[in-house]
């Protein structure tokens, strides 16, 4: 866009009776802080509020009358009545979630006598609209240029630059790539603003008031403002010019203009039981008096900000959870505004969901299953799902695993979709580039263990999962998804190929829309993968359950074997062996932390003679790796899950040999 200011034609207030009209140059307009023009000195009575969100202040204007947030165009167009033909509008704003058909005005220029909209900036949940009046010999009409999906309505700060040059309209969001529109109708070269007023946050009327926060609103005549703002270390809050009242405090109370305005920070500290951490609580604090800790809500997690250092002292039994039958898998999850739950995958015809109530898990819902192996909880938008992996066929001889959906009305899980599976052992839910997937570990079909496992993809149109990719597996037992930077990985635990448990398990990387083989690991009846991070280091732990070979059964039949921890070597672009740990038919690893310490607990299930085998908690000791620190008596231990409540941290394990799961409390000092 040209940086030169155009010359504009000025009509005299009283038309001369004879002679010619004369050309005069427009005022040399510098960046014009429109927002500063409407912030009155008596802010306390204007209805304007200052709100601080995510560390930045903005103005909330919805309580102010439209005329308060306006000023005559002549204030800034003192020498010229024509709006610049080339210009940029820079705006930093935070837009709340809006109803589907709602439109709100951020900036308008309105002719006072006719109430005609000369220029405006309006947005809806899906579009940003730039409006302007176009006149010719046929008359005057309003033109609209619309930018689709500007991703504004997410309750986060964004900085937009709308650049206009004749018929080219360009929108840059957060210093990203510009979106250009070549319009059939160019912006007029002679748009007169004589007798007009600027309105901020409205169209001069109550309808369409801006309900969000605005931090910056600048008109830059004659040039594209993007090079002045970008690149920026903090692109969503890039600054060209903001009112002094929104800038950092000077430290002198007498000079502190912010005190003239009602001020709120949107930051509060909640006391009492652990509150939910959702988008509404983002950047809010919670003080846990019992643990003497201060926590900050970041994303969907409470992050410790200030707390006494905790160290794991010992583990004690907290609850005996009697289940419908032996439990092959457990899944702990939370439903916002409802509570904490655990789903048990039971061997017999009924599995169950339990809710944490008054410090214990109590029965909440029974769900029919067919030798369920595992549950997987996941969400898609506001939808909450729970998928079960069924190992056996139903009463009709058909093999289906089922996805259940949470009903907000019934407060129960209801059947949503059935998917044909083959002795399913596990589900893994994950998201890549905004698309949702489910991977099933198909263990065998009849006596054939060398079959395909399937990755399903969510179809937003049908609202169902559809087959997306098949991957050849050998007695698949578990899937684990993780990301490293921009790359997505999926690793499978292969258990048995029909003759031997000594089979390779494979790690896949997603490239060009599908998962492709990245690395293979020698494993022995692999039953589980666990990925975890310690600082910048990334680890993968495999649980090896059994060394068996048909041809060498006597020599190789062993359950007490090494499970292996691998570490990602970025230079080699591969996972390399980090540590061997002797285990007893290990079926699961669970990683957790207490204070600044990191732990792994293994599910030891069988030592070749007895199912009464101790499972072990290992603590991270840096150079020494993981060192055993606690030995926990378990019976046929199958699965571990770690969770925490306001009362403290816990572990729960399931038993594949008795209808009893146990909740253990982690005591700290």
N, C-alpha and C positions, 0 to 999 in steps of 0.2 A: 504494500500500500504506500502511496507517495507520502512523504513527510512534509510536503509543502502545503501551506494553507492556501485555499483558493481565495479569489476576490469575490465579493458578493455585491449584488445590486441593491441599493437602498432606496426605497420610495420615501419621499418627504411626507411629513404628517399631513400637510395640506398641499394638494396637487397644484402646481403652478398653472397659471392661465396660458402661458406660452413658454417657449424655451424647451431645452432637452433635459432629461433626467441625467444625473451624474453618477459615476462609479466611485465608491469609497471602499477602502480595504476594511475587512473585518478586524475586530480587536485581536491583538496577538494573544490568543487564548492558550494559557498554560494548563497543566492538569487541574481540573476543577473538582474539588472534593464536594460532591453533591451532598453527602451525608453530613459534613460539617456545617453546611448551609442551613440545615433544618434542626440542628441540635440547639435548643434555646438555652438561654442562661439560667432560667428558672426551671430546670429539669424536674425539680421535686413536684411541681404541679402540672406538668405537661402530659403525664400518662406514659412517658418513656421510662423503661427500666433497663438497667445494665445487668446482664447475665453472663457469668463465666462458665464455660463448658470446655472440657478437654484442654484447659490451660489458656484459653483465649476468650477475650471479652467481646460481646456483641450487644446490639441494641434490640430490645423487644418493643415493637411499635404498635401491636394490635390493640392496646388499650388507649392509644392516643387518637384524638379526633383527626380526620383527614386534613382539615385546614391547618392544623398545628404542624403537620409534616409537609408543608408546601412553602413555596416562595415564588415571586414573580420572575419570569424568564428575563426581564429587563435587568435584574440584578447582576447577571453574568454576561448577558448579551447587550452591553451598554452602547456599543458603537455599531452594532449590526443586528438586524432582526431575523437573519436567516440562520437556520441550524447548519452546522458544518456538513459538507457533502461527504467528507472522509473523516472518520473518527473511530475511537474505541470506547467501549464501556467496560470498566473493570469492576467486578463485584465479588466480594467474599461473603458467603452466607451459609447458614445452617438451616436446612429445611426439614421439618418433621414429616412423619408419614401422613399422607393425605388420602381422603376418600377418592375413589376412582375417577369421578367426574368433576372434582373441584379444581377451580382455577384461581390463582392468586397473582396480584400485580405487585411487582417490585418497584417499578419506576414508570411514571407516565408524564407526558406533557399534554395539557388539556387547554383548549381555547376557552377562556372564561365566559364569554357571552354565549357562544353556541353549544358549549359543553362537548365539543368535537374532540375526539382523541387524535392528536397529531402524531404522537410517538409513544410507544410503550414496550415494556419488557414484562412478559407474563409467563407463568409456568404451571404445569399440571403434573400429575404423577409420572407421565410418560414422555412429555415434550416440554421444550422451552420455545416460546413464541416471541419473535420480534415483530412489532406492529408499527406501521407508519402510514400517513395519509399521502395519497398521490393525486395530483390534480393535472388536468389538461383541458383542452377545449370542450371535451365531451362532459366534463364535470369532475367531481371529486369522489374517490372511493378509498376504502381502507385495504391495505395490503398486509399479508401475514407471511413471514418466513419462519418455518418450524424446524427445529432440530430434534430428532428422535432420540429417546433413551439417553439423556445426559447424565443419568445416575446421580441425581441430586437428592432425591427424597429418601435419604438413608440416615438422617439425624447426625450427619458428620459435616465438618467444615469443608467447603470447596471454594476455590477461586476460579472465576470464569473471566475470560476476555472475549468480548464480542467485537470483532473488527468489521467495519463497513467501508467499502470502497466501490462506489457506483453500483454495479450489479453483482458484486461478490460479497458474500456474507460468510464470515469465518468465526467458528466458536472453538476456543481452546479451554479445556478443563484441567486444572491442576498441572499446568505445564506439560500436558500430554500432546499427542498428535492433534493438529487442528482438523476440524471438520468443515469443509468448504461447500457452500451452496451457490451455484450460478443461477440467480433468479431471473425470470423473464422480465420482471418489472424492477428496474434499478431504484436505488434510493434517490429521491428527488434532489436536484441541485438547488431548488428555490423553495425550501420548506420554511415558511414564515412562522416565527414564534411571537410575533407582535401581539400583545394582549393575552399571552398564554401564561400558565403557571406550571411549575414542576411539582409533582406529588410523589413522595417517597412512601412506598408500602401501600398504595391504594390507587384507585381510579377516580378519586374525588368523592367516592360514595362508600357506604358501609360494606356493600357486597364486594367480595374479592380482596379483602384485607390480607396483607402479608402476616402470617402467624408465626413465622420462624424468627431467626436472629440474623441481623445484617451487621457486618463489621466494616466493610469497605464498599463505597459506591463512588466511582470516579469517572468523569468524562474527560477523555483526552482527544482534543480536536487534531485532525490532520495526520495522524499516524497510528500504526498498530502498536499497542502497548506491550505485546508479548515479549519482545526483546528486552524491555526494561524490567520485566519480572522474572524471566526464565533464562537459564536454569535457576532453580532455587532449592536450598536444602530442605525447606518445608513448603513444598508447592501448594498444598491446600490452604496455607496461610500466607502466601506470597503478598508482599506489601508494595503498593505504589504510593498511596496516601490514605491514612486513617485519621479520624478525629482524635485530638489530644486526649479526650476523656477515655478513649479505649486503649491508649498506650500505657507503658509501664508507669508506675507511680514514681513521683519525684522524690518522695521521702520527706517533704516538708508539708505539714498539715495545712498551712495557710495557702499553699500553692496547689493543694490536692483537689483538682476540679471534680474528681469522681464523687467527693462527698456531697456535691450539690444534687446528686441524682439518687433515686431509690436504687439500691445495689443488692444483688443476690448472686451467689456463686454457683448455685446448683450442687454444692458440695456439702454433704452432711455426714455425720458419724452415727451409725446405727448401733444400739446396744441390745443385749439379750441374745436369744437363740440365733443360730446361723441363718441369715436371710437369703433369699434367692439372689443370684448374680446373673442378671439378664441385661438386655440393652437399656432398660429403664434405670438400672442401678450402675451403669457404666461410670467409672471414675468416682464412685462413692466409697466411703470408708465404713468398715464394721469393726467394732472393738469387742473382742472376746475376753470378757473379764475373767472367766475361769482359767484361761490359758495365758492371760496377760499378753495378748497379741493384738496388733492393729493390722487390718487387712484391707487391700484395695481391690475393687472389682475391675478386672481387666478381661474383656471378652466375656466369657462365661465362667471364669474362675476367680476365686478369691486368692490374691497373691499376698504373701506375708510382707509387710512393710517394716514392722517393728515387733519383735517377739524375743522372749527369753530363749536362749539356745536350748533345744531339746535334744536329749540323747536317749536312745532306746535302752531301757533298764532290763525289763523282763516281759514275758508274755504270759497272760493268764486267761483261763477259760471264762468266757462271758455268757454264752448261751448254747444250749443243746437244741438245735433246730430239727425236730422230728419231721421227716418228709414222707410223702406217699409211698415211696419205695427207694431203692438205691439211686443215688444221684450221680449222673455221669458228667454233668457240666453245670456251672452257675454263671449268672450274669447280673452284676450290680449296676443299677442305673438310677437316674433321677428324672422326675417329671416336674417341670417348673410349676410352682404354685400348688403342687399336689404332695410330693414327698419323695423319699428314698425307697427303692424297691430292690428285691432280688428275685430272679426267676430261676427255678431249679428244673433241670432236664432229667426226668425220672425214667427208670427202666420200664415200669409198667405203663398202663394205659392212660394215666393221668399225671400231668406235670402241674406245677403250681407257681403262683406269684405271691410273694410275701411283702408286706409293707412295714417299714421301720416305725414303730409306735411305742412311745415312752421307753425308749432305750432297748427295744427288742424287735425282732422280726416276728410278725404275726400273720397268719393265713389271710390272704386277700382275694385270690381268684384261682380256681382250678381250670385247667385247659386240657382237653383231650389230646394225647400225643401217642406215638407208636415207637416205643423204645427211643425216646428223645436223647440225643447226644449233646446238643449245645443250643443255646439261645444267643441271638445277637440283637441288641438294641441300637436303633439309629433313627435319625430324623431327616426329613426332606421339607425344607421350609418350616411351616408350623405343624406338619404332620409327624406323628410319633409312631414308630413301628417296632415290632418285636417278631423276629423270624426264628422258627424252630427247625432244627435239622433232625428229621425222622429217619431212623435206621431200618425199621421194619415196615412192610406193607400194611395197609389198613384192612378192615374186615372184608373188603371186596377184592383183596389181593393186589391193590394198586399202591404204588410207592409215590407219595407226595410229601413234600415239606411245605409248611404253611407260613405265610406272612400275616401277622395280626396287626391291626391298627387301633390306636387308642381312641376311644370315644369320649370326647369332652362332655358329652351329655350324660352318658351312662357311667362314666368314670371306670370303664372296663376296657379290656382288649377284645376286639371282635375280629372274626376271620375276614381277611381282605383279598388274598391271592394265594392259590395253590400252585406249586411248581413241581413238575415231575423230577425226581431225583433217584439216585441209586445208592442205597445204604449210606445216606448222607452223614458225614461226621461233623461238619462245621460250616458256618456261614461267616463271611467277612464283608462288612459294609465299608465303602470308602467313596470319596469324592475327588474328581480330577477336573480342573478347569470348569467348575460349576456344574458338572454332570455327575450323576449318582449311579453307583454300581453295587452289585451284590455278587460275590463269588462263592460257589458251593464246592465243598470237597466231597466228591463222589468216591466212596471207598471201594465198592465192588458191585458187579452186576452178576448175580449168581455166584459162580466160583471164579469168575474172571476179575482180577484186581487191576488189570491194565486197561483202563477205560478213560474216557474224557471227563474232566471236571469242566464246569461251565461258568462263565462270567456273564451276568445279566446287567442290562442297562435300563435305567428308568426312562420311560417315554412320557414326557409331560403332556402330550396330546391325549394318549389313552389312559394315563395315570396308572400304568402297569409296568412291571419289569419284563423285558424281552431279551432273549438270548443275543449276546453280542460277540462272544468269542469262546471257543473251546480250546482246552489245553490238555494234552495227554498226561495222565498221572498214574502212579502205581500205588494202589491202596492209600489214596490221599486221606490225611487225617486232620490237617489244619492249614489255613491260609493266614498270612500276616501281611498287612499293607503298611507302607511307610514312605515318607518323602525325604529326599536329600536335596536341598536347594530347589531348583525347578523340576527335578526328576522324580518320577513316581515309580515305586517298586512293589512287587508282589512275590512273596516267597511261599512255596508249598512244602509241607512235610509229607514226603512219600514213605510209607511204612512197609509195604510188602509187594513183591512182584509176582507172587504165585509160588516161588520156590525159595526165596531168601528175603531176609529183612535188610540185608546189606545192599541198599539201593541208593542212588543219588537223589538228593532233594535239590530243587532248582529255584533260582532267583531270577525273576523276570523284570525287565525295565519297559516302561511304556514309551514307545516311539511311533510316530506317524499313525496314531489312533489305535494301536494294539500293543499287547504285551509280548515282548520278544526275549529270548533267553539271554541272560547276562552272565550268570555264574552257576556252577554246580558244586554241591558239597557231598562228600561221602557220609552217609548217615546209617544208623542201625535201628530200624523200626522207629523212625522219627515220628513223634506224636505232637510236638508243639514247637513253634518258634516264638520268641519274645524279642522285640526290638526295644532298645532304650538308649537314652542319652545321658552322659555324665560330662557336664561342661560342653565343650565342642566335640567331644568324642562320641562316636556312634557304634553301638554294639548289637550283635545278633546272637542270641543263645538258643541252641537246639536241645530238646529233651529226647535223648535216645532211650528206647524202652526195652529192646531185645535184640540179641545177636543170634540169628537162627539161619540155618541152611539145611535144606532137605538132604543133600548129599553128604553133609558132614554134621549130622544132627548131634551126635554124642559129644564131639569136640567143641562145637560152636554154640551149644545151647546155653546161653548165659544171660542173666538179667542184671548182674552187677557189672556195669560197664561205664565208660566215660561218656558224659554229655559235654558239649563243647560250646565255649563262648568265642565268637569271632569279632574282630574289630575292623572297621572300614579304614583301609589305607588309601588315602586320596591320591597319593602319588602313583601307586600301582593300579588305582581304579578297580579295587577288588577288596573283598573281605578276607582277612588273614586270621589264622588261628591265634587266639590270645591266651586261652586257658582251658585245660581239661579239668573236669570235676567228676569224681566218682559218684555215680548215682545208682539207685535200685529200681530198675524199670521205671524211669522217670516219664511222667505223662504231662507235666506242665511246669512252666516257669512263670513267676510273677515278680515284677520289679516294683519297688516302692521306696519312698524316702521318709525319714523322720528327722525333722530339723535340717541339718546340713549333711546328714549321713544317708548313704544309698545302700539298698539291700536287694537281694534276690532270694526268693524262697522257692524250693523245688518240691514237686509232688512225687515223692517216692512211693511206689504202689506195691512192689513185690520183690523179694530177694531170692526167689527160687525155692523157698521153703514156706514162707509165711507172708500174709498180707499185713500183719502188724509190724510196720516198718516206720522208723522215725523219718519224718521229713525235716529238712534242714534250712535254717535261715543263714545266709552268707552276707557279710558286710564288706563293702568296698574299702580296700586299704591301699589304694593308689598303686604304688610299684608292686606290692604283693598280690594285687588282684583281689578276688573275692575270697574271704576267709570265713570258715564256719564259726558262728557265734551262739546259735541256739538250736537245740534238738527237740523237735515237737513230736510226741507220740501220735501216729495216725493209723487208720485201718483202711487199706485199699484206697489211698488218697488219689483222687482223680483231677481235681481242679482247685486253684487258689484264686481269690480275688481280694484286693486291698481296697478299703474305703475309709472315709472319715466322716464324722458328724461333729456337732458343736461340743459333744462330750469327749471327743478324742479320736484316735486312729484304731482301726480294727483290721483283722484278717478273717476271712471265712473260707473253709475248705469243704469239699464234698467227698463223700465216700461211695465208691462203686460196689462196696461189699456189705453195707448196712444202711438202713433207712434213717440215717442220722448225719446231719451236717453240723459243724461246730463253728461258732463265732468266737474268735480270740481277740482280746484287747491288748494293745501295745502300751505298756506302762513306760512312762518316760521320767527322767530326772533332770 
